Amino acid sequence: MIELVKGRPTDTTGRLEREIAVYDLLDRLGIEYERTDHEHADTMEACREIDRVLDTIICKNLFLCNRQKTNFYLLMMPGDKPFKTKDLSGQIHTARLSFADEEHMEEYLHIHPGAVSIMGLMNDTGNHVQLLIDRPVIESETLGCHPCVNTSSLKMRTADVLEKFLPAVHHEPIIVDMPV
């Protein structure tokens, strides 16, 4: 059974460095979070079970790029909303959006498919990735995300992410409105 615990794991044996780095940064920034460990969660169905435990909005995180692969975007939106590129393209004035490749995901965010998360922005020191947040996400009190691996999930206050985490990693979001 999946359970929710406060803060970082006491035993980090077998955990990846990228996950521990997330906990280190959140602790350093004074951001409180709850965590649950689970099997690989790389589908929205698996995330729904975790969603019930976290009792918060679990974000669908999409790593996107323009056709030329010169502009990269991380879109956070509610997991139950459908995504259509045309709904986003006009809002960010970029034509021909598509899913970015795994190589750029690893290069900029140090994340593999299935674990894409806003936490990966801590690794984007060159600001290659523009964060896009669907309005319902910023309007929620809390949000859930992966700590750069898809075997754990975090719940934290949305205000802490916007006011502490994003300034610390030098990323400013663009708020978008994705239709239901």
C-alpha positions as CSV (number, residue, x, y, z in Angstrom):
1,M,0.0,0.0,0.0
2,I,1.2,3.5,-0.9
3,E,1.5,5.9,2.0
4,L,2.3,9.5,2.4
5,V,5.3,10.6,4.5
6,K,6.7,14.0,5.4
7,G,10.0,15.0,3.9
8,R,12.9,13.2,2.4
9,P,13.6,9.4,2.8
10,T,15.7,8.5,5.8
11,D,17.5,5.8,3.9
12,T,18.7,6.8,0.5
13,T,20.2,3.5,-0.5
14,G,19.5,2.7,-4.1
15,R,18.1,6.1,-4.9
16,L,19.4,8.1,-7.8
17,E,21.6,11.2,-7.3
18,R,19.1,13.2,-9.3
19,E,16.3,12.4,-6.8
20,I,18.5,13.2,-3.8
21,A,19.5,16.5,-5.4
22,V,15.7,17.5,-5.5
23,Y,15.3,16.8,-1.8
24,D,18.5,18.7,-1.0
25,L,17.3,21.8,-2.9
26,L,13.8,21.7,-1.5
27,D,15.2,21.4,2.1
28,R,17.7,24.2,1.4
29,L,14.9,26.5,0.2
30,G,12.7,25.6,3.2
31,I,10.0,24.1,1.1
32,E,7.9,21.5,3.0
33,Y,6.7,18.5,1.0
34,E,5.1,15.1,1.5
35,R,6.4,12.1,-0.4
36,T,5.2,8.7,-1.5
37,D,7.3,5.9,-3.0
38,H,5.7,3.6,-5.5
39,E,6.3,1.4,-8.6
40,H,7.2,3.2,-11.9
41,A,4.4,5.6,-12.6
42,D,4.7,6.3,-16.3
43,T,1.0,6.3,-17.2
44,M,-1.8,8.5,-16.1
45,E,-3.6,5.4,-14.8
46,A,-0.7,4.7,-12.4
47,C,-0.7,8.3,-11.5
48,R,-4.4,8.2,-10.5
49,E,-3.7,5.8,-7.7
50,I,-0.9,8.1,-6.5
51,D,-3.2,11.0,-7.0
52,R,-5.6,9.5,-4.5
53,V,-2.8,9.2,-1.9
54,L,-1.4,12.6,-2.5
55,D,-4.9,14.2,-2.7
56,T,-3.8,17.0,-5.0
57,I,-3.6,17.9,-8.6
58,I,-1.2,15.6,-10.4
59,C,0.3,17.4,-13.3
60,K,0.7,16.1,-16.8
61,N,4.2,17.4,-17.7
62,L,4.9,17.6,-21.4
63,F,8.3,18.3,-22.9
64,L,7.7,20.1,-26.2
65,C,9.7,21.9,-28.9
66,N,9.3,23.9,-32.1
67,R,9.9,22.2,-35.4
68,Q,13.5,23.6,-35.6
69,K,14.3,22.2,-32.1
70,T,15.5,25.6,-31.1
71,N,12.8,26.4,-28.5
72,F,11.9,24.0,-25.7
73,Y,8.9,24.1,-23.4
74,L,7.8,22.2,-20.3
75,L,4.0,22.4,-20.0
76,M,2.3,21.6,-16.7
77,M,-1.4,20.9,-16.9
78,P,-4.0,18.9,-15.1
79,G,-3.6,15.2,-15.9
80,D,-7.2,14.8,-16.9
81,K,-7.1,17.5,-19.6
82,P,-6.5,16.5,-23.2
83,F,-3.6,18.1,-24.9
84,K,-3.8,19.5,-28.5
85,T,-0.8,21.4,-29.8
86,K,-3.1,23.9,-31.6
87,D,-4.6,25.0,-28.3
88,L,-1.1,26.0,-27.1
89,S,0.7,27.2,-30.2
90,G,-1.2,30.4,-30.6
91,Q,-0.8,31.4,-27.0
92,I,3.0,31.2,-27.1
93,H,3.3,32.4,-30.7
94,T,5.0,29.2,-31.9
95,A,3.9,27.2,-34.8
96,R,4.4,23.4,-35.2
97,L,4.9,22.3,-31.6
98,S,5.7,18.6,-31.1
99,F,7.1,16.4,-28.4
100,A,10.8,17.0,-27.9
101,D,13.2,14.1,-28.0
102,E,14.7,12.1,-25.2
103,E,18.2,13.5,-25.9
104,H,17.2,17.1,-25.2
105,M,15.2,16.0,-22.2
106,E,18.2,14.4,-20.7
107,E,20.6,17.3,-21.8
108,Y,18.5,20.1,-20.3
109,L,16.4,18.6,-17.5
110,H,18.5,15.4,-16.6
111,I,15.3,13.4,-16.7
112,H,14.1,10.4,-18.6
113,P,10.6,10.0,-20.2
114,G,8.0,9.1,-17.6
115,A,9.7,11.2,-15.0
116,V,9.3,14.7,-16.5
117,S,8.7,17.2,-13.8
118,I,9.1,20.8,-12.9
119,M,11.8,19.7,-10.6
120,G,14.0,19.1,-13.6
121,L,14.2,22.8,-14.2
122,M,16.9,22.9,-11.4
123,N,19.2,21.2,-13.9
124,D,18.4,23.7,-16.7
125,T,21.0,26.3,-15.7
126,G,21.3,27.7,-19.2
127,N,17.5,28.4,-19.3
128,H,16.9,26.4,-22.5
129,V,13.4,25.4,-21.4
130,Q,10.5,27.8,-21.0
131,L,8.0,26.7,-18.3
132,L,4.3,26.9,-19.3
133,I,1.7,26.4,-16.6
134,D,-2.0,25.9,-17.3
135,R,-4.0,28.3,-15.1
136,P,-5.8,25.6,-13.0
137,V,-2.4,24.4,-11.8
138,I,-1.4,27.8,-10.3
139,E,-4.9,28.2,-8.9
140,S,-4.7,25.0,-6.9
141,E,-3.4,25.1,-3.3
142,T,-1.1,22.2,-3.8
143,L,0.4,20.2,-6.6
144,G,2.1,16.9,-7.2
145,C,5.1,16.1,-9.2
146,H,8.0,13.6,-9.5
147,P,11.4,14.3,-7.9
148,C,13.1,13.6,-11.3
149,V,12.4,9.9,-11.0
150,N,9.0,8.2,-11.5
151,T,9.2,5.9,-8.5
152,S,8.4,8.7,-6.0
153,S,5.9,11.6,-6.0
154,L,5.8,14.8,-4.0
155,K,3.1,17.0,-2.8
156,M,3.9,20.6,-2.0
157,R,2.2,24.0,-1.8
158,T,1.8,25.7,-5.2
159,A,2.8,29.0,-3.7
160,D,6.2,27.5,-2.6
161,V,6.8,26.3,-6.1
162,L,6.0,29.7,-7.6
163,E,7.6,31.9,-5.0
164,K,10.6,29.9,-3.8
165,F,11.5,27.1,-6.2
166,L,11.1,28.9,-9.5
167,P,13.1,32.0,-8.5
168,A,15.8,29.8,-7.1
169,V,16.2,27.9,-10.4
170,H,15.8,31.2,-12.4
171,H,12.7,30.2,-14.4
172,E,9.7,32.3,-14.8
173,P,6.5,30.6,-16.0
174,I,4.1,31.7,-18.8
175,I,0.5,31.1,-17.7
176,V,-1.6,29.5,-20.4
177,D,-5.2,28.6,-20.7
178,M,-5.8,25.1,-22.1
179,P,-9.4,24.2,-22.9
180,V,-11.1,21.3,-21.3
